């Protein structure tokens, strides 16, 4: 193969990868999330996906590496927000308290989305 074809192939490959990452991050950024976590999936690298009854949050714009999230915590993220709030229920007073605040740290800044 000529150098030109190889260059075009790799350019298209990387543009496609970055486009898919951007589209996923943009979609997650524009949604409003507020649910109680029913299931937590952790991949081999330590990144987390939080599942609710009807929603799934992948932390596309946020660093989820080894964070302290437990089942029955509440996840709140407003649409276009740069922050994700994790609340944990205090069983003594039956009230949720803020235990974790995540700031955006994605590949593409939220302002671009």
Gaussian input, Z-matrix of N, CA and C with variables (Angstrom, degrees):
# hf/3-21g

backbone

0 1
 N
 C     1     B1
 C     2     B2     1     A1
 N     3     B3     2     A2     1     D1
 C     4     B4     3     A3     2     D2
 C     5     B5     4     A4     3     D3
 N     6     B6     5     A5     4     D4
 C     7     B7     6     A6     5     D5
 C     8     B8     7     A7     6     D6
 N     9     B9     8     A8     7     D7
 C    10    B10     9     A9     8     D8
 C    11    B11    10    A10     9     D9
 N    12    B12    11    A11    10    D10
 C    13    B13    12    A12    11    D11
 C    14    B14    13    A13    12    D12
 N    15    B15    14    A14    13    D13
 C    16    B16    15    A15    14    D14
 C    17    B17    16    A16    15    D15
 N    18    B18    17    A17    16    D16
 C    19    B19    18    A18    17    D17
 C    20    B20    19    A19    18    D18
 N    21    B21    20    A20    19    D19
 C    22    B22    21    A21    20    D20
 C    23    B23    22    A22    21    D21
 N    24    B24    23    A23    22    D22
 C    25    B25    24    A24    23    D23
 C    26    B26    25    A25    24    D24
 N    27    B27    26    A26    25    D25
 C    28    B28    27    A27    26    D26
 C    29    B29    28    A28    27    D27
 N    30    B30    29    A29    28    D28
 C    31    B31    30    A30    29    D29
 C    32    B32    31    A31    30    D30
 N    33    B33    32    A32    31    D31
 C    34    B34    33    A33    32    D32
 C    35    B35    34    A34    33    D33
 N    36    B36    35    A35    34    D34
 C    37    B37    36    A36    35    D35
 C    38    B38    37    A37    36    D36
 N    39    B39    38    A38    37    D37
 C    40    B40    39    A39    38    D38
 C    41    B41    40    A40    39    D39
 N    42    B42    41    A41    40    D40
 C    43    B43    42    A42    41    D41
 C    44    B44    43    A43    42    D42
 N    45    B45    44    A44    43    D43
 C    46    B46    45    A45    44    D44
 C    47    B47    46    A46    45    D45
 N    48    B48    47    A47    46    D46
 C    49    B49    48    A48    47    D47
 C    50    B50    49    A49    48    D48
 N    51    B51    50    A50    49    D49
 C    52    B52    51    A51    50    D50
 C    53    B53    52    A52    51    D51
 N    54    B54    53    A53    52    D52
 C    55    B55    54    A54    53    D53
 C    56    B56    55    A55    54    D54
 N    57    B57    56    A56    55    D55
 C    58    B58    57    A57    56    D56
 C    59    B59    58    A58    57    D57
 N    60    B60    59    A59    58    D58
 C    61    B61    60    A60    59    D59
 C    62    B62    61    A61    60    D60
 N    63    B63    62    A62    61    D61
 C    64    B64    63    A63    62    D62
 C    65    B65    64    A64    63    D63
 N    66    B66    65    A65    64    D64
 C    67    B67    66    A66    65    D65
 C    68    B68    67    A67    66    D66
 N    69    B69    68    A68    67    D67
 C    70    B70    69    A69    68    D68
 C    71    B71    70    A70    69    D69
 N    72    B72    71    A71    70    D70
 C    73    B73    72    A72    71    D71
 C    74    B74    73    A73    72    D72
 N    75    B75    74    A74    73    D73
 C    76    B76    75    A75    74    D74
 C    77    B77    76    A76    75    D75
 N    78    B78    77    A77    76    D76
 C    79    B79    78    A78    77    D77
 C    80    B80    79    A79    78    D78
 N    81    B81    80    A80    79    D79
 C    82    B82    81    A81    80    D80
 C    83    B83    82    A82    81    D81
 N    84    B84    83    A83    82    D82
 C    85    B85    84    A84    83    D83
 C    86    B86    85    A85    84    D84
 N    87    B87    86    A86    85    D85
 C    88    B88    87    A87    86    D86
 C    89    B89    88    A88    87    D87
 N    90    B90    89    A89    88    D88
 C    91    B91    90    A90    89    D89
 C    92    B92    91    A91    90    D90
 N    93    B93    92    A92    91    D91
 C    94    B94    93    A93    92    D92
 C    95    B95    94    A94    93    D93
 N    96    B96    95    A95    94    D94
 C    97    B97    96    A96    95    D95
 C    98    B98    97    A97    96    D96
 N    99    B99    98    A98    97    D97
 C   100   B100    99    A99    98    D98
 C   101   B101   100   A100    99    D99
 N   102   B102   101   A101   100   D100
 C   103   B103   102   A102   101   D101
 C   104   B104   103   A103   102   D102
 N   105   B105   104   A104   103   D103
 C   106   B106   105   A105   104   D104
 C   107   B107   106   A106   105   D105
 N   108   B108   107   A107   106   D106
 C   109   B109   108   A108   107   D107
 C   110   B110   109   A109   108   D108
 N   111   B111   110   A110   109   D109
 C   112   B112   111   A111   110   D110
 C   113   B113   112   A112   111   D111
 N   114   B114   113   A113   112   D112
 C   115   B115   114   A114   113   D113
 C   116   B116   115   A115   114   D114
 N   117   B117   116   A116   115   D115
 C   118   B118   117   A117   116   D116
 C   119   B119   118   A118   117   D117
 N   120   B120   119   A119   118   D118
 C   121   B121   120   A120   119   D119
 C   122   B122   121   A121   120   D120
 N   123   B123   122   A122   121   D121
 C   124   B124   123   A123   122   D122
 C   125   B125   124   A124   123   D123
 N   126   B126   125   A125   124   D124
 C   127   B127   126   A126   125   D125
 C   128   B128   127   A127   126   D126
 N   129   B129   128   A128   127   D127
 C   130   B130   129   A129   128   D128
 C   131   B131   130   A130   129   D129
 N   132   B132   131   A131   130   D130
 C   133   B133   132   A132   131   D131
 C   134   B134   133   A133   132   D132
 N   135   B135   134   A134   133   D133
 C   136   B136   135   A135   134   D134
 C   137   B137   136   A136   135   D135
 N   138   B138   137   A137   136   D136
 C   139   B139   138   A138   137   D137
 C   140   B140   139   A139   138   D138
 N   141   B141   140   A140   139   D139
 C   142   B142   141   A141   140   D140
 C   143   B143   142   A142   141   D141
 N   144   B144   143   A143   142   D142
 C   145   B145   144   A144   143   D143
 C   146   B146   145   A145   144   D144
 N   147   B147   146   A146   145   D145
 C   148   B148   147   A147   146   D146
 C   149   B149   148   A148   147   D147
 N   150   B150   149   A149   148   D148
 C   151   B151   150   A150   149   D149
 C   152   B152   151   A151   150   D150
 N   153   B153   152   A152   151   D151
 C   154   B154   153   A153   152   D152
 C   155   B155   154   A154   153   D153
 N   156   B156   155   A155   154   D154
 C   157   B157   156   A156   155   D155
 C   158   B158   157   A157   156   D156
 N   159   B159   158   A158   157   D157
 C   160   B160   159   A159   158   D158
 C   161   B161   160   A160   159   D159
 N   162   B162   161   A161   160   D160
 C   163   B163   162   A162   161   D161
 C   164   B164   163   A163   162   D162
 N   165   B165   164   A164   163   D163
 C   166   B166   165   A165   164   D164
 C   167   B167   166   A166   165   D165
 N   168   B168   167   A167   166   D166
 C   169   B169   168   A168   167   D167
 C   170   B170   169   A169   168   D168
 N   171   B171   170   A170   169   D169
 C   172   B172   171   A171   170   D170
 C   173   B173   172   A172   171   D171
 N   174   B174   173   A173   172   D172
 C   175   B175   174   A174   173   D173
 C   176   B176   175   A175   174   D174
 N   177   B177   176   A176   175   D175
 C   178   B178   177   A177   176   D176
 C   179   B179   178   A178   177   D177
 N   180   B180   179   A179   178   D178
 C   181   B181   180   A180   179   D179
 C   182   B182   181   A181   180   D180
 N   183   B183   182   A182   181   D181
 C   184   B184   183   A183   182   D182
 C   185   B185   184   A184   183   D183
 N   186   B186   185   A185   184   D184
 C   187   B187   186   A186   185   D185
 C   188   B188   187   A187   186   D186
 N   189   B189   188   A188   187   D187
 C   190   B190   189   A189   188   D188
 C   191   B191   190   A190   189   D189
 N   192   B192   191   A191   190   D190
 C   193   B193   192   A192   191   D191
 C   194   B194   193   A193   192   D192
 N   195   B195   194   A194   193   D193
 C   196   B196   195   A195   194   D194
 C   197   B197   196   A196   195   D195
 N   198   B198   197   A197   196   D196
 C   199   B199   198   A198   197   D197
 C   200   B200   199   A199   198   D198
 N   201   B201   200   A200   199   D199
 C   202   B202   201   A201   200   D200
 C   203   B203   202   A202   201   D201
 N   204   B204   203   A203   202   D202
 C   205   B205   204   A204   203   D203
 C   206   B206   205   A205   204   D204
 N   207   B207   206   A206   205   D205
 C   208   B208   207   A207   206   D206
 C   209   B209   208   A208   207   D207
 N   210   B210   209   A209   208   D208
 C   211   B211   210   A210   209   D209
 C   212   B212   211   A211   210   D210
 N   213   B213   212   A212   211   D211
 C   214   B214   213   A213   212   D212
 C   215   B215   214   A214   213   D213
 N   216   B216   215   A215   214   D214
 C   217   B217   216   A216   215   D215
 C   218   B218   217   A217   216   D216
 N   219   B219   218   A218   217   D217
 C   220   B220   219   A219   218   D218
 C   221   B221   220   A220   219   D219
 N   222   B222   221   A221   220   D220
 C   223   B223   222   A222   221   D221
 C   224   B224   223   A223   222   D222
 N   225   B225   224   A224   223   D223
 C   226   B226   225   A225   224   D224
 C   227   B227   226   A226   225   D225
 N   228   B228   227   A227   226   D226
 C   229   B229   228   A228   227   D227
 C   230   B230   229   A229   228   D228
 N   231   B231   230   A230   229   D229
 C   232   B232   231   A231   230   D230
 C   233   B233   232   A232   231   D231
 N   234   B234   233   A233   232   D232
 C   235   B235   234   A234   233   D233
 C   236   B236   235   A235   234   D234
 N   237   B237   236   A236   235   D235
 C   238   B238   237   A237   236   D236
 C   239   B239   238   A238   237   D237
 N   240   B240   239   A239   238   D238
 C   241   B241   240   A240   239   D239
 C   242   B242   241   A241   240   D240
 N   243   B243   242   A242   241   D241
 C   244   B244   243   A243   242   D242
 C   245   B245   244   A244   243   D243
 N   246   B246   245   A245   244   D244
 C   247   B247   246   A246   245   D245
 C   248   B248   247   A247   246   D246
 N   249   B249   248   A248   247   D247
 C   250   B250   249   A249   248   D248
 C   251   B251   250   A250   249   D249
 N   252   B252   251   A251   250   D250
 C   253   B253   252   A252   251   D251
 C   254   B254   253   A253   252   D252
 N   255   B255   254   A254   253   D253
 C   256   B256   255   A255   254   D254
 C   257   B257   256   A256   255   D255
 N   258   B258   257   A257   256   D256
 C   259   B259   258   A258   257   D257
 C   260   B260   259   A259   258   D258
 N   261   B261   260   A260   259   D259
 C   262   B262   261   A261   260   D260
 C   263   B263   262   A262   261   D261
 N   264   B264   263   A263   262   D262
 C   265   B265   264   A264   263   D263
 C   266   B266   265   A265   264   D264
 N   267   B267   266   A266   265   D265
 C   268   B268   267   A267   266   D266
 C   269   B269   268   A268   267   D267
 N   270   B270   269   A269   268   D268
 C   271   B271   270   A270   269   D269
 C   272   B272   271   A271   270   D270
 N   273   B273   272   A272   271   D271
 C   274   B274   273   A273   272   D272
 C   275   B275   274   A274   273   D273
 N   276   B276   275   A275   274   D274
 C   277   B277   276   A276   275   D275
 C   278   B278   277   A277   276   D276
 N   279   B279   278   A278   277   D277
 C   280   B280   279   A279   278   D278
 C   281   B281   280   A280   279   D279
 N   282   B282   281   A281   280   D280
 C   283   B283   282   A282   281   D281
 C   284   B284   283   A283   282   D282
 N   285   B285   284   A284   283   D283
 C   286   B286   285   A285   284   D284
 C   287   B287   286   A286   285   D285
 N   288   B288   287   A287   286   D286
 C   289   B289   288   A288   287   D287
 C   290   B290   289   A289   288   D288
 N   291   B291   290   A290   289   D289
 C   292   B292   291   A291   290   D290
 C   293   B293   292   A292   291   D291
 N   294   B294   293   A293   292   D292
 C   295   B295   294   A294   293   D293
 C   296   B296   295   A295   294   D294
 N   297   B297   296   A296   295   D295
 C   298   B298   297   A297   296   D296
 C   299   B299   298   A298   297   D297
 N   300   B300   299   A299   298   D298
 C   301   B301   300   A300   299   D299
 C   302   B302   301   A301   300   D300
 N   303   B303   302   A302   301   D301
 C   304   B304   303   A303   302   D302
 C   305   B305   304   A304   303   D303
 N   306   B306   305   A305   304   D304
 C   307   B307   306   A306   305   D305
 C   308   B308   307   A307   306   D306
 N   309   B309   308   A308   307   D307
 C   310   B310   309   A309   308   D308
 C   311   B311   310   A310   309   D309
 N   312   B312   311   A311   310   D310
 C   313   B313   312   A312   311   D311
 C   314   B314   313   A313   312   D312
 N   315   B315   314   A314   313   D313
 C   316   B316   315   A315   314   D314
 C   317   B317   316   A316   315   D315
 N   318   B318   317   A317   316   D316
 C   319   B319   318   A318   317   D317
 C   320   B320   319   A319   318   D318
 N   321   B321   320   A320   319   D319
 C   322   B322   321   A321   320   D320
 C   323   B323   322   A322   321   D321
 N   324   B324   323   A323   322   D322
 C   325   B325   324   A324   323   D323
 C   326   B326   325   A325   324   D324
 N   327   B327   326   A326   325   D325
 C   328   B328   327   A327   326   D326
 C   329   B329   328   A328   327   D327
 N   330   B330   329   A329   328   D328
 C   331   B331   330   A330   329   D329
 C   332   B332   331   A331   330   D330
 N   333   B333   332   A332   331   D331
 C   334   B334   333   A333   332   D332
 C   335   B335   334   A334   333   D333
 N   336   B336   335   A335   334   D334
 C   337   B337   336   A336   335   D335
 C   338   B338   337   A337   336   D336

   B1=1.4482
   B2=1.5248
   B3=1.2754
   B4=1.4554
   B5=1.5300
   B6=1.2940
   B7=1.4600
   B8=1.5259
   B9=1.3093
   B10=1.4638
   B11=1.5365
   B12=1.3256
   B13=1.4615
   B14=1.5244
   B15=1.3162
   B16=1.4624
   B17=1.5279
   B18=1.3083
   B19=1.4565
   B20=1.5314
   B21=1.3165
   B22=1.4656
   B23=1.5279
   B24=1.3243
   B25=1.4637
   B26=1.5253
   B27=1.3366
   B28=1.4609
   B29=1.5267
   B30=1.3098
   B31=1.4678
   B32=1.5246
   B33=1.3229
   B34=1.4645
   B35=1.5261
   B36=1.3142
   B37=1.4590
   B38=1.5310
   B39=1.3339
   B40=1.4623
   B41=1.5219
   B42=1.3131
   B43=1.4741
   B44=1.5264
   B45=1.3184
   B46=1.4634
   B47=1.5247
   B48=1.3134
   B49=1.4687
   B50=1.5262
   B51=1.3356
   B52=1.4643
   B53=1.5229
   B54=1.3116
   B55=1.4702
   B56=1.5243
   B57=1.3224
   B58=1.4649
   B59=1.5312
   B60=1.3202
   B61=1.4653
   B62=1.5246
   B63=1.3256
   B64=1.4627
   B65=1.5307
   B66=1.3208
   B67=1.4674
   B68=1.5260
   B69=1.3265
   B70=1.4663
   B71=1.5315
   B72=1.3270
   B73=1.4623
   B74=1.5288
   B75=1.3176
   B76=1.4695
   B77=1.5329
   B78=1.3218
   B79=1.4659
   B80=1.5287
   B81=1.3352
   B82=1.4578
   B83=1.5257
   B84=1.3236
   B85=1.4590
   B86=1.5250
   B87=1.3057
   B88=1.4649
   B89=1.5282
   B90=1.3073
   B91=1.4659
   B92=1.5204
   B93=1.3130
   B94=1.4504
   B95=1.5329
   B96=1.3201
   B97=1.4623
   B98=1.5209
   B99=1.3071
   B100=1.4589
   B101=1.5230
   B102=1.3295
   B103=1.4607
   B104=1.5179
   B105=1.3157
   B106=1.4613
   B107=1.5211
   B108=1.3112
   B109=1.4621
   B110=1.5275
   B111=1.3336
   B112=1.4641
   B113=1.5238
   B114=1.3263
   B115=1.4652
   B116=1.5205
   B117=1.3255
   B118=1.4611
   B119=1.5178
   B120=1.3271
   B121=1.4656
   B122=1.5200
   B123=1.3287
   B124=1.4566
   B125=1.5194
   B126=1.3423
   B127=1.4612
   B128=1.5276
   B129=1.3093
   B130=1.4611
   B131=1.5289
   B132=1.3232
   B133=1.4656
   B134=1.5258
   B135=1.3342
   B136=1.4541
   B137=1.5131
   B138=1.3281
   B139=1.4628
   B140=1.5198
   B141=1.3262
   B142=1.4593
   B143=1.5224
   B144=1.3289
   B145=1.4615
   B146=1.5190
   B147=1.3409
   B148=1.4645
   B149=1.5188
   B150=1.3263
   B151=1.4620
   B152=1.5166
   B153=1.3334
   B154=1.4563
   B155=1.5080
   B156=1.3205
   B157=1.4611
   B158=1.5268
   B159=1.3384
   B160=1.4621
   B161=1.5190
   B162=1.3219
   B163=1.4636
   B164=1.5163
   B165=1.3359
   B166=1.4587
   B167=1.5223
   B168=1.3306
   B169=1.4584
   B170=1.5155
   B171=1.3364
   B172=1.4646
   B173=1.5233
   B174=1.3153
   B175=1.4615
   B176=1.5268
   B177=1.3284
   B178=1.4667
   B179=1.5237
   B180=1.3091
   B181=1.4631
   B182=1.5256
   B183=1.3142
   B184=1.4586
   B185=1.5225
   B186=1.3224
   B187=1.4555
   B188=1.5236
   B189=1.3146
   B190=1.4686
   B191=1.5219
   B192=1.3087
   B193=1.4582
   B194=1.5278
   B195=1.3283
   B196=1.4724
   B197=1.5292
   B198=1.3164
   B199=1.4583
   B200=1.5251
   B201=1.3099
   B202=1.4651
   B203=1.5250
   B204=1.3201
   B205=1.4573
   B206=1.5227
   B207=1.3171
   B208=1.4566
   B209=1.5177
   B210=1.3093
   B211=1.4610
   B212=1.5280
   B213=1.3138
   B214=1.4664
   B215=1.5282
   B216=1.3425
   B217=1.4601
   B218=1.5205
   B219=1.3134
   B220=1.4579
   B221=1.5247
   B222=1.3251
   B223=1.4615
   B224=1.5251
   B225=1.3336
   B226=1.4651
   B227=1.5196
   B228=1.3409
   B229=1.4655
   B230=1.5153
   B231=1.3042
   B232=1.4568
   B233=1.5239
   B234=1.3197
   B235=1.4661
   B236=1.5276
   B237=1.3212
   B238=1.4659
   B239=1.5294
   B240=1.3179
   B241=1.4594
   B242=1.5258
   B243=1.3297
   B244=1.4613
   B245=1.5262
   B246=1.3311
   B247=1.4597
   B248=1.5308
   B249=1.3357
   B250=1.4639
   B251=1.5238
   B252=1.3216
   B253=1.4546
   B254=1.5259
   B255=1.3269
   B256=1.4600
   B257=1.5292
   B258=1.3286
   B259=1.4642
   B260=1.5255
   B261=1.3305
   B262=1.4620
   B263=1.5236
   B264=1.3213
   B265=1.4644
   B266=1.5266
   B267=1.3255
   B268=1.4587
   B269=1.5265
   B270=1.3121
   B271=1.4640
   B272=1.5267
   B273=1.3220
   B274=1.4648
   B275=1.5246
   B276=1.3276
   B277=1.4709
   B278=1.5259
   B279=1.3357
   B280=1.4638
   B281=1.5316
   B282=1.3484
   B283=1.4587
   B284=1.5281
   B285=1.3467
   B286=1.4593
   B287=1.5261
   B288=1.3390
   B289=1.4641
   B290=1.5220
   B291=1.3241
   B292=1.4582
   B293=1.5276
   B294=1.3442
   B295=1.4643
   B296=1.5215
   B297=1.3354
   B298=1.4565
   B299=1.5192
   B300=1.3221
   B301=1.4548
   B302=1.5216
   B303=1.3315
   B304=1.4620
   B305=1.5210
   B306=1.3276
   B307=1.4616
   B308=1.5182
   B309=1.3215
   B310=1.4662
   B311=1.5136
   B312=1.3157
   B313=1.4618
   B314=1.5196
   B315=1.3104
   B316=1.4577
   B317=1.5128
   B318=1.3191
   B319=1.4560
   B320=1.5208
   B321=1.3235
   B322=1.4562
   B323=1.5226
   B324=1.3350
   B325=1.4678
   B326=1.5216
   B327=1.3194
   B328=1.4575
   B329=1.5237
   B330=1.3266
   B331=1.4663
   B332=1.5255
   B333=1.3203
   B334=1.4722
   B335=1.5195
   B336=1.3158
   B337=1.4495
   B338=1.4998
   A1=109.81
   A2=114.73
   A3=118.30
   A4=109.87
   A5=114.18
   A6=121.00
   A7=111.30
   A8=116.41
   A9=121.64
   A10=111.00
   A11=117.12
   A12=121.10
   A13=111.37
   A14=116.53
   A15=120.84
   A16=110.07
   A17=116.63
   A18=121.38
   A19=111.15
   A20=117.31
   A21=121.65
   A22=110.29
   A23=117.31
   A24=121.05
   A25=111.42
   A26=117.05
   A27=120.12
   A28=111.98
   A29=117.46
   A30=120.60
   A31=110.59
   A32=116.61
   A33=120.58
   A34=111.62
   A35=116.68
   A36=121.44
   A37=110.83
   A38=117.15
   A39=120.52
   A40=112.39
   A41=117.71
   A42=120.61
   A43=110.59
   A44=117.01
   A45=121.07
   A46=110.96
   A47=117.38
   A48=121.66
   A49=110.55
   A50=117.11
   A51=120.00
   A52=111.82
   A53=117.62
   A54=120.87
   A55=110.62
   A56=117.40
   A57=120.83
   A58=111.59
   A59=117.12
   A60=121.01
   A61=109.78
   A62=116.40
   A63=121.24
   A64=111.55
   A65=117.20
   A66=121.13
   A67=110.55
   A68=117.54
   A69=121.41
   A70=111.02
   A71=116.97
   A72=120.77
   A73=111.03
   A74=116.81
   A75=121.23
   A76=111.02
   A77=115.59
   A78=120.36
   A79=110.55
   A80=116.39
   A81=120.25
   A82=111.16
   A83=117.33
   A84=121.34
   A85=112.23
   A86=117.61
   A87=121.55
   A88=113.31
   A89=117.70
   A90=121.10
   A91=111.50
   A92=114.67
   A93=123.28
   A94=107.15
   A95=117.39
   A96=121.16
   A97=109.47
   A98=115.85
   A99=122.29
   A100=106.91
   A101=115.90
   A102=119.63
   A103=111.09
   A104=115.06
   A105=122.36
   A106=107.21
   A107=116.07
   A108=121.92
   A109=109.48
   A110=115.71
   A111=120.85
   A112=112.11
   A113=116.56
   A114=120.49
   A115=108.58
   A116=115.86
   A117=121.81
   A118=108.08
   A119=115.72
   A120=121.20
   A121=108.55
   A122=116.22
   A123=121.21
   A124=107.84
   A125=116.14
   A126=118.65
   A127=110.31
   A128=116.60
   A129=122.02
   A130=112.32
   A131=117.34
   A132=121.16
   A133=112.59
   A134=117.79
   A135=121.10
   A136=114.58
   A137=117.99
   A138=121.04
   A139=110.17
   A140=116.24
   A141=122.31
   A142=111.93
   A143=115.08
   A144=123.58
   A145=106.37
   A146=115.74
   A147=120.87
   A148=109.35
   A149=115.77
   A150=121.67
   A151=109.97
   A152=115.03
   A153=122.08
   A154=107.82
   A155=116.83
   A156=120.44
   A157=110.44
   A158=117.32
   A159=120.73
   A160=113.82
   A161=118.53
   A162=121.22
   A163=111.00
   A164=113.82
   A165=121.87
   A166=107.06
   A167=117.35
   A168=121.92
   A169=108.27
   A170=116.52
   A171=121.59
   A172=114.37
   A173=119.12
   A174=122.90
   A175=111.89
   A176=117.84
   A177=121.97
   A178=112.22
   A179=118.27
   A180=122.10
   A181=113.10
   A182=117.13
   A183=120.81
   A184=109.86
   A185=116.10
   A186=120.90
   A187=108.67
   A188=116.26
   A189=120.36
   A190=111.81
   A191=117.16
   A192=120.45
   A193=110.60
   A194=115.67
   A195=123.25
   A196=113.21
   A197=117.66
   A198=120.15
   A199=109.86
   A200=115.47
   A201=121.72
   A202=110.40
   A203=116.22
   A204=122.00
   A205=107.00
   A206=115.27
   A207=120.41
   A208=110.24
   A209=114.90
   A210=120.91
   A211=108.40
   A212=117.06
   A213=126.05
   A214=113.75
   A215=118.66
   A216=120.50
   A217=108.03
   A218=116.28
   A219=121.30
   A220=109.05
   A221=116.78
   A222=122.82
   A223=108.28
   A224=116.43
   A225=121.48
   A226=108.63
   A227=115.48
   A228=122.29
   A229=107.66
   A230=115.40
   A231=120.35
   A232=109.17
   A233=116.80
   A234=121.33
   A235=109.46
   A236=116.42
   A237=125.66
   A238=113.37
   A239=117.76
   A240=121.60
   A241=110.58
   A242=115.77
   A243=121.55
   A244=111.46
   A245=116.75
   A246=120.99
   A247=111.40
   A248=114.80
   A249=122.45
   A250=106.30
   A251=115.37
   A252=121.77
   A253=109.04
   A254=115.88
   A255=122.09
   A256=107.32
   A257=114.64
   A258=121.41
   A259=109.25
   A260=115.50
   A261=121.09
   A262=108.93
   A263=114.83
   A264=120.51
   A265=110.53
   A266=115.27
   A267=121.91
   A268=106.75
   A269=116.70
   A270=120.81
   A271=113.03
   A272=117.42
   A273=120.09
   A274=111.22
   A275=115.96
   A276=119.19
   A277=112.39
   A278=117.05
   A279=123.18
   A280=111.91
   A281=114.76
   A282=120.84
   A283=108.84
   A284=116.07
   A285=120.88
   A286=110.42
   A287=115.95
   A288=122.82
   A289=109.10
   A290=116.57
   A291=121.87
   A292=109.72
   A293=116.56
   A294=120.35
   A295=112.32
   A296=117.25
   A297=119.43
   A298=110.23
   A299=115.94
   A300=122.58
   A301=107.24
   A302=116.56
   A303=121.47
   A304=109.64
   A305=116.32
   A306=121.50
   A307=109.34
   A308=116.42
   A309=120.10
   A310=110.69
   A311=114.36
   A312=120.92
   A313=110.37
   A314=116.77
   A315=121.10
   A316=113.32
   A317=115.33
   A318=122.40
   A319=110.68
   A320=115.74
   A321=122.02
   A322=108.50
   A323=118.71
   A324=119.85
   A325=111.38
   A326=116.54
   A327=121.55
   A328=110.71
   A329=117.28
   A330=120.56
   A331=111.96
   A332=118.63
   A333=122.23
   A334=111.52
   A335=117.71
   A336=121.31
   A337=110.96
   D1=146.43
   D2=179.91
   D3=-79.45
   D4=161.43
   D5=-179.42
   D6=-60.05
   D7=-37.11
   D8=-178.65
   D9=-63.16
   D10=-43.02
   D11=179.63
   D12=-66.58
   D13=-40.34
   D14=178.44
   D15=-64.13
   D16=-43.63
   D17=179.15
   D18=-62.33
   D19=-43.64
   D20=178.57
   D21=-64.26
   D22=-43.40
   D23=179.67
   D24=-59.19
   D25=-51.24
   D26=-178.00
   D27=-67.54
   D28=-34.46
   D29=176.29
   D30=-62.74
   D31=-47.14
   D32=178.32
   D33=-64.72
   D34=-39.30
   D35=179.20
   D36=-60.18
   D37=-51.05
   D38=-178.86
   D39=-68.15
   D40=-36.00
   D41=175.99
   D42=-63.33
   D43=-40.05
   D44=178.37
   D45=-65.11
   D46=-45.40
   D47=179.63
   D48=-60.57
   D49=-49.58
   D50=-179.77
   D51=-65.12
   D52=-34.36
   D53=177.64
   D54=-64.67
   D55=-43.59
   D56=179.09
   D57=-65.05
   D58=-40.48
   D59=177.15
   D60=-62.95
   D61=-44.51
   D62=-179.52
   D63=-63.35
   D64=-44.26
   D65=-178.81
   D66=-63.40
   D67=-42.46
   D68=178.72
   D69=-64.38
   D70=-44.89
   D71=179.60
   D72=-65.40
   D73=-39.53
   D74=179.88
   D75=-65.07
   D76=-42.84
   D77=179.75
   D78=-61.72
   D79=-45.93
   D80=-179.82
   D81=-66.64
   D82=-35.78
   D83=-179.17
   D84=-66.62
   D85=-35.65
   D86=-176.14
   D87=-80.93
   D88=-10.50
   D89=179.96
   D90=-90.79
   D91=152.77
   D92=176.69
   D93=-101.51
   D94=126.82
   D95=-178.60
   D96=-119.34
   D97=133.88
   D98=173.48
   D99=-159.81
   D100=98.32
   D101=-177.56
   D102=-154.38
   D103=161.05
   D104=174.30
   D105=-88.30
   D106=131.05
   D107=-176.73
   D108=-73.90
   D109=123.37
   D110=179.51
   D111=-104.90
   D112=-21.03
   D113=-178.21
   D114=-152.21
   D115=142.01
   D116=178.43
   D117=-124.11
   D118=126.06
   D119=176.71
   D120=-109.54
   D121=129.08
   D122=177.46
   D123=-120.06
   D124=127.21
   D125=-179.70
   D126=-85.06
   D127=-178.75
   D128=-175.93
   D129=-63.31
   D130=-26.82
   D131=-179.73
   D132=-86.18
   D133=-5.43
   D134=178.37
   D135=94.95
   D136=6.57
   D137=178.87
   D138=-85.67
   D139=143.73
   D140=-169.54
   D141=-111.89
   D142=145.18
   D143=168.22
   D144=-122.40
   D145=128.40
   D146=179.88
   D147=-102.33
   D148=130.53
   D149=179.70
   D150=-113.06
   D151=138.37
   D152=170.80
   D153=-108.12
   D154=-167.46
   D155=179.23
   D156=-64.29
   D157=-44.79
   D158=-177.80
   D159=-121.08
   D160=-6.60
   D161=-175.60
   D162=-123.50
   D163=158.55
   D164=178.28
   D165=-135.68
   D166=132.50
   D167=179.50
   D168=-119.30
   D169=121.95
   D170=-173.51
   D171=-99.77
   D172=-1.98
   D173=-179.25
   D174=58.18
   D175=41.45
   D176=-178.26
   D177=-61.26
   D178=-36.06
   D179=-179.03
   D180=-102.81
   D181=5.41
   D182=-172.95
   D183=-131.62
   D184=148.12
   D185=179.37
   D186=-80.20
   D187=115.49
   D188=-179.26
   D189=-109.88
   D190=17.23
   D191=-175.91
   D192=-70.35
   D193=114.97
   D194=174.46
   D195=52.69
   D196=46.20
   D197=177.31
   D198=-91.84
   D199=155.87
   D200=-175.77
   D201=-86.92
   D202=82.90
   D203=175.35
   D204=-117.26
   D205=137.05
   D206=179.34
   D207=-124.40
   D208=161.02
   D209=173.92
   D210=-59.75
   D211=142.99
   D212=-178.24
   D213=78.06
   D214=3.56
   D215=169.12
   D216=-73.78
   D217=160.66
   D218=178.72
   D219=-109.45
   D220=131.53
   D221=179.39
   D222=-108.70
   D223=130.46
   D224=179.48
   D225=-132.22
   D226=125.84
   D227=173.30
   D228=-144.97
   D229=119.56
   D230=177.26
   D231=-79.18
   D232=154.43
   D233=178.44
   D234=-59.57
   D235=137.26
   D236=179.04
   D237=65.09
   D238=14.99
   D239=-179.31
   D240=-83.16
   D241=150.03
   D242=176.69
   D243=-96.08
   D244=8.58
   D245=-177.21
   D246=-134.18
   D247=145.94
   D248=172.31
   D249=-119.92
   D250=131.68
   D251=-179.34
   D252=-108.74
   D253=132.84
   D254=175.34
   D255=-116.21
   D256=123.16
   D257=179.92
   D258=-112.72
   D259=144.20
   D260=176.96
   D261=-120.89
   D262=137.62
   D263=-176.82
   D264=-78.81
   D265=126.83
   D266=173.47
   D267=-87.67
   D268=110.35
   D269=-172.83
   D270=-69.11
   D271=-20.34
   D272=179.69
   D273=-70.77
   D274=-42.24
   D275=-177.39
   D276=-108.80
   D277=0.94
   D278=177.89
   D279=55.37
   D280=47.49
   D281=-178.64
   D282=-140.05
   D283=147.18
   D284=178.54
   D285=-86.81
   D286=136.18
   D287=176.79
   D288=-120.40
   D289=144.49
   D290=178.35
   D291=-67.93
   D292=124.97
   D293=178.79
   D294=-117.62
   D295=-18.47
   D296=-176.40
   D297=-153.65
   D298=135.28
   D299=175.93
   D300=-126.35
   D301=119.39
   D302=-179.66
   D303=-106.82
   D304=130.92
   D305=174.76
   D306=-95.42
   D307=155.54
   D308=-177.74
   D309=-65.66
   D310=141.47
   D311=-179.64
   D312=-151.43
   D313=36.66
   D314=-175.52
   D315=-80.51
   D316=174.76
   D317=177.50
   D318=-63.61
   D319=-41.59
   D320=179.20
   D321=-110.07
   D322=129.29
   D323=177.99
   D324=-58.83
   D325=145.37
   D326=-179.67
   D327=-60.68
   D328=-30.04
   D329=179.83
   D330=-60.52
   D331=-26.10
   D332=179.49
   D333=-77.22
   D334=-16.45
   D335=-170.17
   D336=-95.67

